[in-house]
Amino acid sequence: MTSSTFPDTRSARQPAKPNLRRVTFIAAAAAIGGFLFGYDSAVINGAVTGIQQHFDISSSETGTIVSAALLGSAVGAGFAGRLADRIGRLRVMHIAAALFAISALGSSLPFSVWDLAAWRGLGGIAIGLASLIGPTYIAEVAPTRYRGRLASFQQAAIVLGITASQLVNWVIAQGAGGESQNSLGPLEAWQWMLMAAVVPAVLYSLLASRIPESPHFLITTRRLQRAGAALRDIEGSDVDTEARIAEIRLALDRSDKPRISDLFGGRFGLLPIVWTGIGLAVFQQFVGINVIFYYSSILWQSVGIEQSSSLLISLSTSVINIVGTVVAMLFIDRIGRKPLALIGSAGMAVSLALAAWAFSYKTGSGDSISIPDTQGTVALIAAHAFVFFFAVSWGVILWVMIGEMFPPKIRAAAMSVATAFNWIANWAVTETFPRLSDWNLSATYVVYAAFAVLSFGFISKFVRETNGKELGDAS
């Protein structure tokens, strides 16, 4: 579903004056799916305590509810490519927007904990669609020179969505006396938190109606007049549409239709480049980043911080996430993807190790849990540093690299597989954290620190730089 199906041919005839302002708007509109990706996946953070109180559920059941969206995300990401190749990029965006809105309404008015999980799973399918369609569409329309920065819009939108969800959660909780289980009008605060996602879902649908369909998709479906109009919209009115269409059609004629079977043939079953993409996707999650975004409220409560303060800490780490993402966007095309990933892995390893040390001083049980002031301060600093190092590196780099690293013949299928593995790894971490933290919070963070160390070695040995290269040249 990406420029995978449609190899990048812009290098042969780059317009002298691309309509950069328009392309920026188009990329930003497509990235609203990333905003919803971040918002819908992280909004559960503020609602967890209220859900636990309302349904009187255990840590194990909490993990199941929070991770339900992630299983749906793996499903959505798994068929997003084929769906977009069949019905178009914009229709997938509209479907995702509708699913986001339906999920938000359903999960805010559940009859039981199990239909809440089902509604969250439906929203997860929307997240999976949005996680792939955004970077795919942007990679197809972005001029090569600006592709890294425009592709980074997806991650910027994700972190803005995460931050917006934490801000909305905090505001709603403040209106309900600081706790998500308190009533606010006819509903409890946590229900309003989940319902609020309807607003960005509607915005996503409206903005998707204001941007052109991918010229690559239009050409492959023989809608040449619309393809020409889309090219003029994206690349500028002076573009030679007949020549550009001919270039893309020639590239299409030389390309085979992507198939899952094309991913096989390596020594260990899959092609080495596919294993590399899967490794990137899995390591991004196994460092435990989404523990911060999904569970930070109950994480900080578990070391003695009250709920209203824990929601504020969740908001502050989300702001740090934005800062790190902006830094990544500024430097990703200057110093490259691989150096940033190495910096991020090293920084995350140190930060996670410090957090593990600090959490080892946790004492007490039940409602009488505490942590010494010094270790509490170290834990807070380490958590914020961890989020910064992730945001400045792996948060952006995964989505940029999986859009660049695969050869044109397999890019659609390989991106779908890598993204599905990312969601499966996300689910595994999210499902297990409540039980692991009940067992030993410090040891849990030692495990995440170990994966950060392993990610450094993985990048060093297996990942090639893609900065400044045409799509697929780094494979």
C-alpha positions in Angstrom: 0.0 0.0 0.0 2.8 2.5 -0.1 4.9 3.9 -2.7 5.8 0.2 -2.5 3.2 -0.7 -5.0 4.2 2.4 -7.0 8.0 3.0 -7.1 9.2 6.5 -6.5 10.0 8.1 -9.9 10.2 11.7 -8.8 14.0 11.7 -9.1 13.7 11.4 -12.9 11.7 14.6 -13.3 11.5 16.7 -10.1 9.4 19.9 -10.6 11.5 23.1 -10.4 9.1 24.7 -7.9 7.1 22.1 -6.0 4.0 23.5 -4.3 5.6 23.0 -0.9 2.9 24.9 1.1 0.2 22.8 -0.4 2.2 19.6 0.0 2.7 20.5 3.7 -1.0 20.9 4.2 -1.7 17.6 2.4 0.8 15.8 4.6 -0.5 17.5 7.8 -4.1 16.5 6.9 -3.1 12.9 6.3 -1.2 12.9 9.6 -4.4 13.7 11.5 -4.8 9.9 11.4 -1.6 9.8 13.4 -3.1 12.3 15.9 -6.0 9.9 16.4 -3.5 7.0 16.6 -1.9 8.8 19.5 -5.0 10.1 21.1 -7.1 6.9 21.0 -4.3 4.7 22.2 -3.2 6.9 25.1 -6.5 8.3 26.3 -7.0 5.1 28.3 -4.2 6.2 30.6 -6.3 8.7 32.4 -9.4 6.4 32.4 -7.8 3.3 33.8 -8.3 4.1 37.5 -12.0 5.0 36.9 -12.6 1.8 34.9 -11.0 -0.2 37.7 -13.2 1.4 40.3 -16.4 1.2 38.2 -16.1 -2.4 37.2 -14.0 -3.6 40.2 -11.5 -5.4 38.1 -8.0 -7.0 38.8 -4.6 -6.0 37.3 -4.9 -8.9 34.8 -8.3 -7.7 33.6 -7.0 -4.1 33.4 -4.2 -5.3 31.1 -6.7 -7.1 28.9 -8.9 -4.0 28.5 -6.0 -1.6 27.8 -4.3 -4.0 25.3 -7.6 -4.9 23.5 -7.1 -1.9 21.2 -3.6 -3.2 20.3 -4.9 -6.5 19.0 -7.4 -4.6 16.9 -4.5 -2.4 15.7 -2.5 -5.5 14.5 -5.6 -6.6 12.6 -6.1 -3.2 11.0 -2.4 -2.8 10.1 -2.4 -6.3 8.6 -5.0 -5.6 5.9 -4.6 -1.8 5.5 -2.2 -2.2 2.6 -4.5 -4.5 0.5 -7.5 -2.4 1.4 -5.8 0.9 0.3 -4.7 -0.7 -3.0 -8.2 -1.9 -3.7 -10.3 1.2 -2.7 -7.8 4.0 -2.4 -6.0 5.9 0.3 -8.7 8.5 1.0 -11.4 5.9 1.5 -9.3 4.1 4.0 -8.9 7.4 5.9 -12.7 7.9 5.9 -13.2 4.4 7.2 -10.7 4.9 9.9 -12.3 8.2 11.0 -15.7 6.5 11.2 -14.4 3.6 13.3 -12.6 6.0 15.6 -15.9 7.9 16.2 -18.0 4.7 16.7 -15.4 3.3 19.1 -15.3 6.5 21.2 -19.0 6.5 21.6 -19.3 2.8 22.4 -16.4 2.6 24.8 -17.8 5.6 26.8 -21.1 3.9 27.3 -20.3 0.3 28.0 -22.7 -2.2 29.6 -19.8 -4.3 30.9 -16.1 -4.6 31.0 -16.1 -7.0 28.1 -18.1 -4.8 25.6 -15.7 -2.0 26.7 -12.9 -4.2 25.5 -14.8 -4.9 22.3 -15.3 -1.2 21.6 -11.6 -0.6 22.3 -10.7 -3.4 19.9 -12.8 -1.7 17.2 -10.9 1.6 17.8 -7.7 -0.5 17.5 -8.6 -1.5 14.0 -8.9 2.2 13.2 -5.5 2.8 14.8 -4.0 0.1 12.7 -5.4 1.6 9.5 -4.2 5.1 10.5 -0.8 3.8 11.5 -0.1 2.6 8.0 -2.1 4.8 5.7 -0.6 8.1 7.0 3.1 7.4 6.3 2.3 5.5 3.2 0.3 8.3 1.6 2.8 10.9 2.7 5.7 8.9 1.2 3.9 8.8 -2.1 3.2 12.5 -2.4 6.3 14.1 -0.7 9.1 15.5 -2.8 12.3 13.4 -2.2 14.1 16.4 -0.8 11.5 17.0 2.0 10.4 13.4 2.5 12.1 12.9 5.8 10.6 16.0 7.4 7.1 15.4 5.9 7.1 11.8 6.9 7.9 12.9 10.4 4.5 14.6 10.5 3.1 11.2 11.3 5.1 10.9 14.5 4.6 14.6 15.4 0.8 14.1 15.0 1.0 10.9 17.2 2.8 12.7 20.0 0.4 15.7 19.8 -2.5 13.3 20.0 -0.9 11.6 23.1 -0.4 15.1 24.7 -3.9 16.2 23.8 -5.4 13.1 25.3 -3.5 13.7 28.6 -4.5 17.4 28.7 -8.2 16.5 28.0 -8.0 13.8 30.7 -6.5 16.2 33.2 -9.0 18.9 32.5 -11.9 16.5 32.8 -10.5 15.0 36.0 -10.1 18.5 37.5 -13.8 19.2 36.7 -14.7 16.0 38.6 -12.6 16.7 41.7 -9.3 15.3 40.5 -10.4 11.7 40.1 -11.5 9.8 37.0 -14.1 7.7 38.9 -16.0 10.7 40.1 -19.3 11.8 38.4 -19.3 14.8 36.0 -22.9 15.5 35.0 -24.7 12.3 33.8 -21.5 10.3 33.3 -18.3 9.6 35.2 -15.2 11.4 34.3 -13.5 8.4 32.6 -16.5 8.1 30.2 -16.1 11.7 29.1 -12.4 11.1 28.5 -13.1 8.2 26.1 -16.0 10.0 24.4 -13.9 13.1 23.6 -12.1 11.3 20.7 -15.2 11.8 18.6 -14.1 15.4 17.9 -10.7 14.7 16.2 -12.4 11.8 14.4 -14.8 14.1 12.7 -12.0 16.6 11.9 -10.0 13.8 10.3 -12.9 12.9 8.0 -13.4 16.5 7.0 -9.7 17.1 6.2 -9.4 13.8 4.3 -12.1 15.3 2.0 -9.8 18.3 1.2 -6.8 16.5 -0.1 -6.2 14.6 -3.4 -6.1 10.9 -3.9 -2.6 9.5 -4.4 -1.6 9.9 -8.1 0.0 6.5 -7.9 -3.3 4.8 -7.0 -5.2 6.8 -9.6 -2.7 5.8 -12.3 -2.8 2.1 -11.4 -6.6 2.2 -11.6 -6.5 4.1 -14.9 -8.1 7.3 -13.7 -5.6 9.4 -15.6 -7.5 12.7 -15.7 -7.8 12.7 -11.9 -4.2 11.7 -11.6 -3.1 14.7 -13.7 -5.2 17.0 -11.5 -3.7 15.4 -8.4 -0.1 15.9 -9.7 -0.8 19.5 -10.4 -2.2 20.0 -7.0 0.8 18.3 -5.3 3.8 19.2 -7.5 2.7 22.5 -8.9 0.8 23.8 -11.8 3.9 23.8 -14.0 4.4 20.0 -13.8 4.4 18.1 -17.1 1.6 15.8 -16.1 1.8 13.7 -19.3 5.5 13.0 -18.7 5.0 12.3 -15.0 2.1 9.9 -15.7 4.2 8.2 -18.3 7.1 7.8 -15.8 4.9 6.3 -13.2 3.1 4.0 -15.6 6.5 2.8 -16.9 7.6 2.1 -13.3 4.3 0.2 -12.7 4.8 -1.9 -15.8 8.3 -2.9 -14.5 6.9 -3.8 -11.1 5.2 -6.9 -10.0 2.1 -6.7 -7.8 3.3 -7.0 -4.2 2.6 -10.4 -2.6 3.3 -11.8 0.9 5.1 -14.7 -0.9 7.6 -12.1 -2.2 8.8 -11.6 1.4 10.2 -15.2 1.6 13.5 -16.5 0.2 16.1 -15.7 2.8 18.2 -18.1 4.9 15.8 -17.9 7.8 12.6 -17.9 5.7 11.9 -14.2 5.3 14.3 -12.0 3.4 16.9 -10.4 5.6 15.5 -6.8 5.0 12.1 -8.0 6.2 13.6 -9.4 9.4 15.4 -6.1 9.8 12.1 -4.2 9.5 10.4 -6.6 12.0 13.3 -6.1 14.4 13.0 -2.3 14.3 9.2 -2.6 14.9 9.6 -5.0 17.8 12.5 -3.2 19.6 10.6 0.1 19.4 8.0 -1.5 21.7 10.1 -3.8 23.9 11.8 -0.8 25.5 8.5 -0.3 27.3 7.6 3.2 25.9 3.9 2.6 26.0 3.9 1.8 29.6 4.5 5.5 30.1 1.7 6.4 27.7 -0.9 3.8 28.7 -0.2 3.3 32.4 1.7 6.2 33.8 -1.3 7.3 35.9 -1.4 4.0 37.8 2.4 3.7 37.6 3.0 6.8 39.6 0.1 6.0 41.9 1.8 2.6 42.6 4.8 4.5 44.2 2.6 6.7 46.3 1.7 9.7 44.1 -2.0 10.8 44.2 -4.1 10.5 41.1 -4.5 14.2 40.2 -0.7 14.6 40.4 -0.1 11.4 38.4 -2.3 12.8 35.6 -0.2 16.0 35.6 3.0 14.0 35.4 1.5 12.1 32.4 0.8 15.5 30.8 4.4 16.7 31.4 5.9 13.5 29.9 3.7 14.0 26.8 5.1 17.6 26.4 8.6 16.2 26.6 7.5 13.8 23.9 6.6 16.7 21.7 9.9 18.5 22.3 11.9 15.3 21.4 9.9 14.8 18.3 10.5 18.4 17.1 14.3 17.9 17.7 14.1 14.6 15.7 12.3 16.4 12.8 15.0 19.1 12.8 17.9 16.6 12.6 16.7 13.5 10.9 17.6 14.7 7.4 20.8 16.4 8.7 22.6 13.7 10.6 20.7 10.6 9.4 18.4 7.9 10.8 21.0 5.5 12.1 23.0 8.0 14.3 19.8 9.2 15.9 18.7 5.6 16.6 22.0 4.9 18.3 21.8 8.0 20.4 18.3 7.1 21.4 19.1 3.5 22.3 22.0 4.6 24.5 20.0 7.3 26.2 17.0 5.0 26.8 19.2 2.3 28.3 20.7 4.7 30.9 17.3 6.3 31.7 15.6 2.9 32.2 18.4 1.6 34.4 18.1 4.7 36.6 14.3 4.2 36.8 14.8 0.6 37.8 17.2 1.6 40.5 14.8 4.2 41.9 11.8 1.9 41.8 13.8 -0.7 43.9 13.4 1.7 46.9 9.6 1.4 46.8 8.2 0.4 50.2 4.8 -0.5 51.7 1.7 -2.0 50.2 -1.9 -1.2 49.5 -2.7 2.4 50.2 0.5 2.9 52.2 3.1 2.9 49.4 5.9 5.4 49.3 9.4 6.0 47.7 12.2 8.1 49.3 12.3 11.7 48.0 15.7 11.3 46.3 14.7 8.1 44.5 11.4 9.6 43.6 13.1 12.6 42.0 15.5 10.3 40.1 12.5 8.2 38.9 10.7 11.3 37.6 13.8 12.7 35.8 14.6 9.2 34.4 11.1 8.8 33.0 11.2 12.2 31.3 14.7 11.5 29.9 13.5 8.1 28.6 10.6 9.7 26.8 12.9 12.4 25.3 15.4 9.9 24.0 12.7 7.7 22.5 11.0 10.7 20.9 14.2 12.1 19.4 15.0 8.7 17.9 13.0 5.5 17.6 9.6 7.3 17.8 10.2 9.0 14.4 12.8 6.7 12.9 10.7 3.5 12.8 7.9 5.1 10.7 10.4 6.9 8.4 12.6 3.9 7.8 10.0 1.3 7.1 8.7 3.7 4.4 12.1 3.9 2.9 14.1 0.7 3.4 12.2 -1.9 1.5 12.6 -2.5 -2.3 9.6 -1.3 -4.4 8.5 -4.8 -5.2 7.8 -5.8 -1.6 7.3 -2.4 0.2 3.5 -2.7 0.6 3.6 -6.2 2.0 6.7 -5.7 4.1 5.3 -2.5 5.7 2.1 -4.3 6.6 4.1 -7.1 8.2 6.4 -4.8 10.1 3.6 -2.6 11.4 1.6 -5.7 12.5 4.6 -6.9 14.5 4.9 -3.5 16.0 1.3 -3.7 17.3 1.8 -7.3 18.5 4.9 -6.3 20.4 2.9 -3.3 21.8 0.2 -5.6 22.9 2.6 -8.0 24.6 4.2 -5.2 26.7 0.8 -3.6 27.5 -0.8 -6.9 28.4 2.0 -8.0 30.8 2.9 -4.8 32.5 0.2 -4.7 35.2 1.1 -8.2 36.4 4.9 -7.7 36.1 4.7 -4.4 38.0 2.7 -6.2 40.8 5.5 -8.8 40.9 8.5 -6.5 40.8 8.4 -3.0 39.3 12.1 -2.5 39.5 12.9 -5.8 37.7 10.4 -5.0 35.0 12.3 -1.8 34.2 15.6 -3.8 34.2 14.0 -5.9 31.4 13.1 -2.8 29.4 16.7 -1.4 29.9 18.1 -4.7 28.6 16.0 -4.4 25.4 17.3 -0.8 24.9 20.9 -2.2 25.1 20.0 -4.9 22.6 18.4 -2.3 20.3 21.8 -0.5 20.1 23.5 -3.6 18.9 20.8 -4.4 16.5 21.0 -1.0 14.9 24.8 -1.1 14.7 24.9 -4.5 13.0 21.8 -4.9 10.9 20.4 -1.4 9.9 21.7 0.6 6.9 21.3 4.3 6.6 18.5 5.4 4.3 19.0 9.2 4.5 19.2 10.9 1.1 18.6 7.7 -0.8 15.8 7.0 -3.2 13.1 4.7 -1.8 14.4 1.1 -1.6 18.1 2.0 -2.3 19.2 1.2 1.3 18.0 -2.4 1.1 
